[in-house]
Amino acid sequence: MAPVLVGAAPAAHAIGLDQVCALSEVVTYSPPLTTTPQTVTFTVSGQLFDCTSSSAPTGYYAESGTAPNATCTSVLSAGSGTRVFHWNNSAIAPSTFSYNRVVSRVNGNIVVVALGAITSGTFTSDPAKSTGTGLEPDLTACGSTGVSQLTDVGTVTIGI
């Protein structure tokens, strides 16, 4: 595992793992998810911590968008997207992660796997993977006031 050096150019191609971080994510929906299909706006706030690179030990990202016909049981689906990982060390350039996402529901949990590559910034050209697992929305709340927030935990791996 090679640490990222401040001021060093990223490798053209990954050779082994460059960065592994624990992930904590909060997804907020407006209006809240219910059993009735509706268009919702979502915002994702992710925290990266306990990272293996000593020069980029923590980071964060934000993502937003809209989801048409969203309900508590259909809100997360396969798709693609982009996230920018901002490293808390300002000397390290942000990493743009372009990905395709698959979603599965297992034993009351939602498992989201995003697989792609770092397309710009630190770790450019490295393959990357983000995996998060969280509880499915509470169906009782979905039938009444709605669910405005979901959380998940997982890992981000760069240089897989």
GIWO-V20652 format. One record per run of one state. SS is the DSSP state (@ for helix, = for strand, . for the rest). FROM is the first residue (numbers start at 1). TO is the last residue. If there is no record, write none. Layout:
ss & from & to
SS & FROM & TO
SS & FROM & TO
//
This chain:
ss & from & to
. & 1 & 18
= & 19 & 33
. & 34 & 37
= & 38 & 49
. & 50 & 58
= & 59 & 70
. & 71 & 78
= & 79 & 87
. & 88 & 94
= & 95 & 106
. & 107 & 108
= & 109 & 121
. & 122 & 126
= & 127 & 135
. & 136 & 138
@ & 139 & 142
. & 143 & 146
= & 147 & 158
. & 159 & 160
//
